């Protein structure tokens, strides 16, 4: 098969969706298929030399590395010509919610190929958390969708109607977790979805799982927090909970973002635990840290559609202090400490419980045999089954689960 994937951001930029696309491409190619990724060009870097990535004109979004491609008729027509030059396309896999989605669906219509759409983004929560005027942005995206796809329908008034506008044109829709699939179904986005998480790279997992864990049952447990330093990820409440808990732990924080200076000021006042900011690190380094830490702490609430770091930790046998209970649906419960409530005090209580369990050896890591279903090779098998069903023209009777 020749699969064309569409994304809102270049796969070389930072983000969970980008990591997911890179992994999916790797294991689809390993299974003998061709994958072309269509994305905005990289900003401020040398031209992308990966022949498997077709880049589109980019307009910068803010001062960082992200950009957008205006979904104009000219850009879409040029893209379709470039795709035709690469030989027959079997299907489009849209892994985008904005310009990448509009371009992917419009190009699919011109090429006469079906669309599989993976919905990565809790759009309603995301816009509210990151945009100053979410309603205005939502209307703008709805106008884009209406004009590019020529829907003949009113402009989508909310995120769920907007997502439904894409899903109604897809041959299949997938979601990265059970809880997000249920949310999409509950809001009428799509009646049937396949649940296919992003897995952990088998190659990386094999090497890390072969390594013995360092310093089992440390006197001071090592906790790791990973993510953007932004309000929806709740780094500041986490640091306040560490201070309020009084635990004696080594806390390593990975990532960067707008809240860094504020986070460093709060961390400087915490004395019982040592807190170090590691910045952005390569993916393999982050996974190694997960493998050799005693626990991950995940603190966002109602925002994640999968919670990739929690899955990655689980695949490596590392437990998680988890604030978003919905993520727990697809994970081994013996690898989780769930918070009592959404407050800083509730997180502090759970941190004390986790630290005590780790110091007493009451929470043992899983072995490799118990985490195999969380690896990317298994998720690629599930996605290939969806592709084949779409190309055969079959309709699922029940939503498949990953």
N, C-alpha and C positions, 0 to 999 in steps of 0.2 A: 504494500500500500504506500501511497504518497499522501501524507497528512500535512496540512498547512495549519500551524498554530498562530493565533492572533493574540497579541498582548497590548496592554496600555503603556507599558514601559519596556525598555530594552532589557533582555535577559541578563545583561552585564551589570545592571544597577542593583541596589540593595533592596531586598524585600522577599517575603515568603512566597508570593506568587512567582517571582523570578526563579527562586530556588526550585519550586515545584516544576516549572516548565523545563528547566535544565535537566532535572532528574527524569522526567517523563521522556524527554527527547533521547537521553542516553539509553534508557532501557527499551524504548521502541526501536532504536537503531540496532541495539544488540540483538533484538528479535528479528532483524532483517528488513525493517521498514525504513522508508525515507521520511524525514521530517524537515520542513521548512518553517522557520519562525519569522513572522512579519511583525515589526515593531518600530517605534520611533527611533531615529538614529541617536547614538550616544552624544552627549553634550560635552564640549570642551576637551575631547580626547581625539586621538588619531582615528582615522576611518576604521570601521569594523572590517576585519579581513576574514571573518568566518563566512564561508560561502553558503552556509546553511541558514544564515540570517539575512532576510531582505529588509533593509532599513528604509524608512519613509521620512520625508521632511519633518523637521522638529521645530516647535516653538517652545522656548523655555518656560517652565513653571517655577517661578521664584528663583532664589539664588543657588539652589542645590543642583543635583544631577538629573532631576526628572524633567521630562518634556512631554508635549502632546503633538499629535499630528492632526491638522484640520481635515475632516473627512469630506473633502471636496470631490466633485465629480471627476475633475482632471486627475487627482491623485489616485482615485480608485480605478479609473480607466487605465492609467499607466501601470498600476500594480497588476491588474488582470493580464495585461500584455506580458509583463515580466514573468508571471506565474505560468502562462501558456508556453513561454519559451523554455520552461523547465520540464515540459512533458506533462502527461495527464495527471490531474489531481483527483484523488478519490473522495476526500472529505475535508471540510474545514472544522478545526477544533478551536472554538472561541474561548479564550481564557482571559476575558476582559469585560469591563462593564461600561466603558465610555467610548472614546473614539475608536479604540481597537475593536470593540464589538460592532459598532456601526459599519466600519470598513469591512470586517470579516463577513457580516451578513450580506452587505451589498455586493461584495466580490463573489460570494457563493452564488447569489442569484444570477450574476452574469456568466459564471462558469457552469451553472446547472449542477452543483454538487450539494449534498446535504450538510447540515451543521450539527455538530455536537457542542454543547455549551456547558462548560464548568463554571459555576457561580462561586467565586472565591470570596466575595465581598458582601458583608452585612452593610449594604449601602445606606440604609436609613440611619443606623447608629454611627457609621463612619462619617457621613456628612455632618451630622450634629456635633460630633466630637472634634472635627478638624476644620470646619468652615465657619466663618463669621456669620454668613447669611445662608444657611443651608437650603432654605426654600427657594432662594433665587438661583443657586447653583443647580438645584434639582430641576427647576423649570428650564434652565438653559440646556441641560442634558436631554430633557424631554423634547424640546424644540429640535435639537440635533437629530434625535431618533426619528421624529416625525418627518423631517425633511429628507434625510438620507435614505430612509427605508420607504418613504412615501406610504405611510401607514393608512392615510385617509381617516385617522381617528383623532380625537381630541388629544392635546398635549398631556402627557402623563402628569397627574397632579401630585403623586407621591412615589416613593422609591419602589414600592411593591408593584404598582401599575406599570412603572417604567421597566422593571425586570420582566414582568409578564409580557410586555411588548416584544422582547427578544425571545423569551421561552416559547411563545406561541408560534414562532417561526422555526424552532429547532426540531430536528428529528429525535434528539435525546438530550436530556439535561442531567448533569451530575452535580453532586455536592460533596465537599470534603469531610462531612461528619453527619451523623444521625441527627444531632440536635439542629443543625442548620437546615438539613433537608426537611425536617418537620416544620421549621419556621417558614420556609418557602411554601410548603404545601398549605400550611394554616392561613397564609395570606393570599392564597389563590394564585401564586406565581406559576405553579406547575403541578398537575395532579400526580405525576409519577416521576420519581428521580432515582438514579442509581447513586449509592453512597460509596465513593472511592476516595479515601484519604490520600494525601501525599505521604509516601513512605520514606524510610531511611535508606540511603544508598547502601546496597548489599556489600559492595566492595569495602566501603569505609567501616561498616558495621562488623564485617568479618575480622578485619584487623584489630579494631578496638576491643571486640569481645574476647579476642585471644589474649589481650593484655591483662595481667592480674591487676585488680583494683589496688591503688596505692593507699597505704596506711588505713586499713580497715579499722573501724571503731576508734576514730580519733577522739582525743579528749575535747577538742574544739571542732565540731562538725564543720565541714566546708559546704556552704550554700552558694548557689549561682543564680543570678537573675540576668535575663537576656531580653533585649528589645529596644525599640526607639524610646528616647527620653521625651515622651509626649504624654499629655494628660490622660488619654484613653488607656495607656499601658500601666498607669498608676505606680510609677517608680517612687514618687514622693510619699504616698501613703505607705508603701513598703518600707522605706527608710524610717519613717516615723514609727511603724510597727516594730521594727528591729530595736529602736531605742526604747520603746515602751515595754517590750518583752523582757529586757534585761538578759537575754541569752548571751552566752559567750561563744561566738562562732566566727569563722573566717568567711566573710561575704565578698564574693567577686561579682562585679557588675560589668556586663558586656553590652556595648552599643554606644549611641551618641544621640544628640538632639538638642532641642531648644531649652530643655529643663536642666541641662548639665550643671551650670553654675549654681543654681538653686539646690540641686541634689548634693553637690559637693559641700555646700555650706551646712546643710543638715547633717551630712555624714561626719563632718568635722567635730560635731558636738556629741557623737556617740562614742562612748569609751569602753563599754563591756565587750563589744564586738569590734573586730578590725574590718574595715570596709575599703576595698581597692577598686578603682575604676580602670578597667582594662581597655576601654575604647572599642573600636570596630576591629574584628580579627577575621582571618580567613575561616571559611565554613568548617574545614577539617579541624582547625584549632578549637573552634567552638564545640564541636562534637567530642573532641578529646577531653575538654573541660567537663562536659556533661558526664562522660564515662567515669572520670576520676573524682567527681564531686559526690558528696553524700546525698544531696537533694537539690532539685531545681525548685525555684519559687516562681509561680506564675500568678500575676496579680490583676490582669485586666478582667473586666466584668461585662458580659453581654456584648462584647465587641468582636471576639474571635469567631471565625467560622469553622476553624479546626483547632487552632492552638498547636502549631507545628512543633514548637520546642518541647511540648509535653509528650507528643508522640515520639519524637526523637529520643528524649530521655527514657521513655518506656522501652523503646527498642533496644536501648543500651543497658536496661535493667536498673535505671536510676529512678528513685521515687520522686514525687512532686508534691509540694504544698500548693493546693489548687484553690483559687478564689472563685472561678467560674464553674459551678457544679455541672452545667450542661455538657462541658467537655468530657466529663467523667463517663458518659454513656458508652463510649467505645473503647474504654481502657480498663486494664486489670485493676480492681479496687484495692488489692493489696499493695499497689504502688502509689497510693494517694493518701494525703491528709487533706480533708475538705474543711474549709473554714466554717465557723459557726454562723457568721453573718457577714455583711458587706462593710463592716466598720473597721477602722484601724485597730480598735481593741479586740475585735474578733480575730483579725489576722495575727495580732500579737499572741493571743492565747494559743492559736494553732502553731505558731512558730515555737512556742515553749514546749508544746506537746511533741512536735517533730524532733526538736533538739534532744529531748529526754529519751525518745525512742531510739534515736541514732546512737546516743552515748551508751545506752543500755544494750544495744545490739538487737532490738526488738523488730527492726524492719530490714529484712535481708533482701538483697537485689535478686531479680529474676535471672535465670540462666538463658542462654541463647535459644534453647528449644521452645521456651515459652513466649518468645517475642518474634517468631518467624513471620507471623501474619502482618506485622507492622513494617516489613521491608518493602522496598520499591518494586522488586521483581513481582511480588504478589499483586500489588496495585496495578502494574502494567498488564498483567494477565486479565484482570477484571476490566480494564479500559479497552483492551483489544476485543473482549467479548461484546462490549457495547458497540464498538466500531463495526464489527461483523454483523451484529443484529441490525444496525442502521442500514448497512449496505445491502442486506438481504431483504430489507423492507418489513422486518418483523416488529411487532409492538409488544412490550412486556406486559404481562398480566398483573404482576406485583412488582413493587420497587425492589431492586436487588440491593443487598447490603454488603458492605466491604468488611 
